[in-house]
Amino acid sequence: MTAILRVESRKRVRSLLVLTGVFAVLAAFYFSVYPGFADDAEAIAEAFPEWMFEFFGIDALHTVEGFIAAEMYSFFWVVLIGVYFAYMGANMIAADVDSRRMDLTLSNPVSRESIVVQKIGALWVPLVVLNVGVALIVYVGSVVIGEAMNPVAVAMVHLLSVPYLLVCAALGLVVSVLADRARRARAVALSLVVFLWLLEAVSTLNEDYEWVGAIAPTRYYDETAILVHEEYAFVDAGILLLAFVVLVGLAIALFVRRDI
Protein backbone atom coordinates (compact mmCIF):
# COMPACT_ATOMS: atom_id res chain seq x y z
CA MET A 1 0.00 0.00 0.00
CA THR A 2 3.00 2.31 0.42
CA ALA A 3 5.22 1.13 -2.43
CA ILE A 4 4.91 4.42 -4.31
CA LEU A 5 5.79 6.40 -1.18
CA ARG A 6 8.92 4.32 -0.59
CA VAL A 7 10.12 4.53 -4.18
CA GLU A 8 9.47 8.27 -4.47
CA SER A 9 11.20 8.89 -1.13
CA ARG A 10 14.35 6.95 -2.02
CA LYS A 11 14.92 8.56 -5.39
CA ARG A 12 15.08 12.07 -3.91
CA VAL A 13 17.89 11.50 -1.42
CA ARG A 14 20.95 11.91 -3.67
CA SER A 15 19.89 15.21 -5.26
CA LEU A 16 18.96 16.59 -1.84
CA LEU A 17 22.38 15.82 -0.40
CA VAL A 18 23.93 17.70 -3.32
CA LEU A 19 21.57 20.64 -2.80
CA THR A 20 22.37 20.74 0.92
CA GLY A 21 26.06 20.79 0.03
CA VAL A 22 25.44 23.79 -2.22
CA PHE A 23 23.82 25.61 0.68
CA ALA A 24 26.81 24.74 2.87
CA VAL A 25 29.12 26.41 0.35
CA LEU A 26 26.83 29.46 0.14
CA ALA A 27 26.66 29.73 3.92
CA ALA A 28 30.45 29.46 4.23
CA PHE A 29 30.85 32.27 1.71
CA TYR A 30 28.32 34.61 3.32
CA PHE A 31 29.56 34.03 6.87
CA SER A 32 33.13 34.70 5.74
CA VAL A 33 32.02 37.95 4.11
CA TYR A 34 29.85 39.22 6.97
CA PRO A 35 32.52 40.48 9.43
CA GLY A 36 33.94 42.85 6.82
CA PHE A 37 30.49 43.77 5.53
CA ALA A 38 29.11 44.67 8.97
CA ASP A 39 31.44 47.66 9.32
CA ASP A 40 30.07 49.27 6.16
CA ALA A 41 26.47 47.98 6.37
CA GLU A 42 24.89 51.32 7.26
CA ALA A 43 26.69 53.17 4.47
CA ILE A 44 25.70 50.46 1.98
CA ALA A 45 22.08 50.62 3.15
CA GLU A 46 21.98 54.38 2.65
CA ALA A 47 23.29 54.00 -0.91
CA PHE A 48 20.21 52.07 -2.06
CA PRO A 49 16.65 53.42 -2.39
CA GLU A 50 14.15 52.43 0.30
CA TRP A 51 11.86 50.64 -2.15
CA MET A 52 14.53 48.01 -2.78
CA PHE A 53 14.52 47.04 0.89
CA GLU A 54 10.72 46.81 0.87
CA PHE A 55 10.72 44.82 -2.36
CA PHE A 56 13.17 42.20 -1.07
CA GLY A 57 12.04 42.36 2.57
CA ILE A 58 15.47 43.44 3.81
CA ASP A 59 15.94 44.77 7.34
CA ALA A 60 18.79 45.26 9.84
CA LEU A 61 21.60 44.47 7.41
CA HIS A 62 24.14 45.40 10.08
CA THR A 63 23.15 42.31 12.08
CA VAL A 64 24.10 38.76 11.14
CA GLU A 65 20.41 37.80 11.25
CA GLY A 66 19.42 40.55 8.82
CA PHE A 67 22.39 39.82 6.56
CA ILE A 68 21.73 36.07 6.33
CA ALA A 69 17.97 36.66 5.90
CA ALA A 70 18.67 39.00 2.98
CA GLU A 71 21.47 37.07 1.31
CA MET A 72 20.43 33.45 1.86
CA TYR A 73 16.77 33.22 2.69
CA SER A 74 15.04 36.06 0.80
CA PHE A 75 16.06 34.67 -2.59
CA PHE A 76 17.85 31.33 -2.38
CA TRP A 77 15.39 29.78 0.05
CA VAL A 78 12.10 31.51 -0.73
CA VAL A 79 12.46 31.63 -4.52
CA LEU A 80 14.86 28.89 -5.57
CA ILE A 81 13.77 26.25 -3.05
CA GLY A 82 10.15 27.25 -3.70
CA VAL A 83 10.79 26.68 -7.41
CA TYR A 84 12.46 23.35 -6.59
CA PHE A 85 9.37 22.14 -4.73
CA ALA A 86 7.11 23.37 -7.54
CA TYR A 87 9.32 21.43 -9.97
CA MET A 88 8.92 18.25 -7.91
CA GLY A 89 5.17 18.78 -7.74
CA ALA A 90 4.95 19.32 -11.50
CA ASN A 91 6.71 15.99 -12.12
CA MET A 92 4.51 13.91 -9.85
CA ILE A 93 1.80 13.03 -12.35
CA ALA A 94 2.77 14.54 -15.71
CA ALA A 95 6.17 12.77 -15.86
CA ASP A 96 4.57 9.36 -15.28
CA VAL A 97 1.87 10.06 -17.85
CA ASP A 98 4.49 11.22 -20.36
CA SER A 99 6.62 8.10 -19.93
CA ARG A 100 3.59 5.76 -19.84
CA ARG A 101 4.55 4.60 -16.33
CA MET A 102 1.16 5.78 -15.12
CA ASP A 103 -0.55 3.12 -17.25
CA LEU A 104 1.46 0.44 -15.45
CA THR A 105 0.76 1.99 -12.03
CA LEU A 106 -2.98 2.16 -12.67
CA SER A 107 -3.01 -1.49 -13.78
CA ASN A 108 -2.25 -2.40 -10.16
CA PRO A 109 -4.83 -2.44 -7.36
CA VAL A 110 -4.16 1.13 -6.25
CA SER A 111 -6.59 4.04 -6.33
CA ARG A 112 -5.82 7.33 -7.98
CA GLU A 113 -6.35 9.09 -4.67
CA SER A 114 -3.67 6.89 -3.11
CA ILE A 115 -1.23 7.64 -5.93
CA VAL A 116 -1.50 11.38 -5.37
CA VAL A 117 -1.33 11.11 -1.58
CA GLN A 118 1.75 8.84 -1.67
CA LYS A 119 3.56 11.03 -4.18
CA ILE A 120 2.91 14.21 -2.20
CA GLY A 121 3.76 12.31 1.00
CA ALA A 122 7.27 11.64 -0.33
CA LEU A 123 7.98 15.34 0.19
CA TRP A 124 8.85 14.46 3.79
CA VAL A 125 12.35 13.62 2.53
CA PRO A 126 13.27 17.03 1.06
CA LEU A 127 11.48 18.81 3.89
CA VAL A 128 13.52 16.99 6.54
CA VAL A 129 16.89 16.87 4.74
CA LEU A 130 16.90 20.50 3.61
CA ASN A 131 15.41 22.08 6.71
CA VAL A 132 17.48 20.16 9.24
CA GLY A 133 20.67 20.31 7.19
CA VAL A 134 20.53 24.01 6.30
CA ALA A 135 19.39 25.03 9.79
CA LEU A 136 22.42 23.29 11.32
CA ILE A 137 24.73 24.82 8.73
CA VAL A 138 23.44 28.34 9.39
CA TYR A 139 23.59 28.06 13.17
CA VAL A 140 27.07 26.49 13.23
CA GLY A 141 28.30 29.13 10.75
CA SER A 142 27.11 31.95 13.02
CA VAL A 143 28.85 30.36 16.02
CA VAL A 144 32.12 29.94 14.09
CA ILE A 145 32.34 33.68 13.31
CA GLY A 146 31.42 34.60 16.89
CA GLU A 147 27.94 35.94 16.05
CA ALA A 148 25.79 33.13 17.40
CA MET A 149 22.21 33.44 16.19
CA ASN A 150 19.21 32.51 18.33
CA PRO A 151 18.82 28.76 17.68
CA VAL A 152 15.07 29.01 18.23
CA ALA A 153 14.76 31.68 15.51
CA VAL A 154 16.89 29.61 13.13
CA ALA A 155 14.72 26.56 13.80
CA MET A 156 11.51 28.56 13.35
CA VAL A 157 12.56 30.10 10.04
CA HIS A 158 12.78 26.55 8.73
CA LEU A 159 9.77 25.10 10.53
CA LEU A 160 7.51 27.91 9.31
CA SER A 161 8.85 27.51 5.77
CA VAL A 162 7.39 23.99 5.60
CA PRO A 163 3.80 25.16 4.87
CA TYR A 164 5.13 27.60 2.26
CA LEU A 165 7.13 24.90 0.48
CA LEU A 166 4.18 22.51 0.62
CA VAL A 167 2.01 25.10 -1.13
CA CYS A 168 4.66 25.52 -3.85
CA ALA A 169 4.67 21.75 -4.37
CA ALA A 170 0.87 21.60 -4.38
CA LEU A 171 0.70 24.32 -7.05
CA GLY A 172 3.02 22.19 -9.18
CA LEU A 173 0.88 19.12 -8.47
CA VAL A 174 -2.29 20.81 -9.73
CA VAL A 175 -0.48 21.88 -12.89
CA SER A 176 0.91 18.34 -13.23
CA VAL A 177 -2.59 16.87 -13.22
CA LEU A 178 -3.83 19.35 -15.81
CA ALA A 179 -0.86 19.35 -18.20
CA ASP A 180 -0.48 16.87 -21.03
CA ARG A 181 3.33 17.07 -21.08
CA ALA A 182 5.83 16.99 -18.22
CA ARG A 183 7.99 19.73 -19.73
CA ARG A 184 5.01 22.04 -20.00
CA ALA A 185 3.95 21.25 -16.43
CA ARG A 186 7.40 22.11 -15.10
CA ALA A 187 7.60 25.36 -17.05
CA VAL A 188 4.16 26.51 -15.90
CA ALA A 189 4.76 25.55 -12.25
CA LEU A 190 8.12 27.31 -12.09
CA SER A 191 6.73 30.41 -13.78
CA LEU A 192 3.74 30.45 -11.42
CA VAL A 193 5.89 30.44 -8.27
CA VAL A 194 8.15 33.21 -9.58
CA PHE A 195 5.15 35.25 -10.75
CA LEU A 196 3.45 35.00 -7.36
CA TRP A 197 6.67 36.03 -5.62
CA LEU A 198 7.01 39.08 -7.88
CA LEU A 199 3.33 39.92 -7.50
CA GLU A 200 3.56 39.98 -3.71
CA ALA A 201 6.83 41.95 -3.73
CA VAL A 202 5.49 44.59 -6.13
CA SER A 203 2.17 44.89 -4.28
CA THR A 204 3.98 45.94 -1.09
CA LEU A 205 5.33 49.03 -2.82
CA ASN A 206 1.87 50.63 -3.06
CA GLU A 207 -0.64 50.46 -0.21
CA ASP A 208 -3.55 50.80 -2.64
CA TYR A 209 -2.61 47.53 -4.34
CA GLU A 210 -1.24 45.64 -1.35
CA TRP A 211 -4.36 43.44 -1.29
CA VAL A 212 -3.37 41.93 -4.64
CA GLY A 213 -0.47 40.12 -3.01
CA ALA A 214 -2.81 38.24 -0.67
CA ILE A 215 -3.01 35.35 -3.17
CA ALA A 216 0.76 34.80 -3.07
CA PRO A 217 2.14 32.23 -0.61
CA THR A 218 5.12 34.50 0.13
CA ARG A 219 2.71 36.93 1.83
CA TYR A 220 2.36 34.39 4.63
CA TYR A 221 6.03 33.59 5.16
CA ASP A 222 8.37 36.38 6.29
CA GLU A 223 11.86 35.03 6.86
CA THR A 224 13.23 38.45 7.91
CA ALA A 225 10.57 38.96 10.59
CA ILE A 226 11.37 35.53 11.99
CA LEU A 227 15.16 35.85 12.07
CA VAL A 228 15.52 39.55 12.89
CA HIS A 229 12.49 40.27 15.06
CA GLU A 230 11.69 36.72 16.24
CA GLU A 231 8.07 37.11 15.15
CA TYR A 232 6.47 33.73 14.55
CA ALA A 233 3.30 34.01 12.45
CA PHE A 234 1.57 30.73 13.29
CA VAL A 235 -1.76 31.97 11.90
CA ASP A 236 -0.14 32.64 8.52
CA ALA A 237 1.40 29.16 8.62
CA GLY A 238 -2.07 27.77 9.28
CA ILE A 239 -3.43 29.62 6.25
CA LEU A 240 -0.72 28.07 4.09
CA LEU A 241 -1.46 24.59 5.42
CA LEU A 242 -5.13 25.07 4.63
CA ALA A 243 -4.23 26.22 1.11
CA PHE A 244 -2.04 23.11 0.73
CA VAL A 245 -4.90 20.80 1.73
CA VAL A 246 -7.29 22.56 -0.67
CA LEU A 247 -4.82 22.36 -3.57
CA VAL A 248 -4.10 18.66 -2.97
CA GLY A 249 -7.84 17.99 -2.76
CA LEU A 250 -8.31 19.83 -6.06
CA ALA A 251 -5.49 17.83 -7.66
CA ILE A 252 -7.04 14.55 -6.48
CA ALA A 253 -10.48 15.54 -7.79
CA LEU A 254 -9.01 16.45 -11.19
CA PHE A 255 -6.87 13.32 -11.41
CA VAL A 256 -9.77 11.00 -10.55
CA ARG A 257 -11.75 12.48 -13.44
CA ARG A 258 -8.88 12.61 -15.90
CA ASP A 259 -8.91 10.20 -18.81
CA ILE A 260 -5.57 8.39 -18.99
Secondary structure, DSSP 8 states (H G I E B T S, - for coil): --HHHHHHHHTTHHHHHHHHHHHHHHHHHHHHHHHHHHHTHHHHHHHS-HHHHHHHT---TTSHHHHHIIIIIIIIIIIIIHHHHHHHHHHHHHHHHHHTHHHHHHTSS--HHHHHHHHHHTTHHHHHHHHHHHHHHHHHHHHHTT----HHHHHHHHHTHHHHHHHHHHHHHHHHHH-SSHHHHHHHHHHHHHHHHHHHHHHTT-GGGGGGGGGSGGGG--HHHHHHH----HHHHHHHHHHHHHHHHHHHHHHHH---
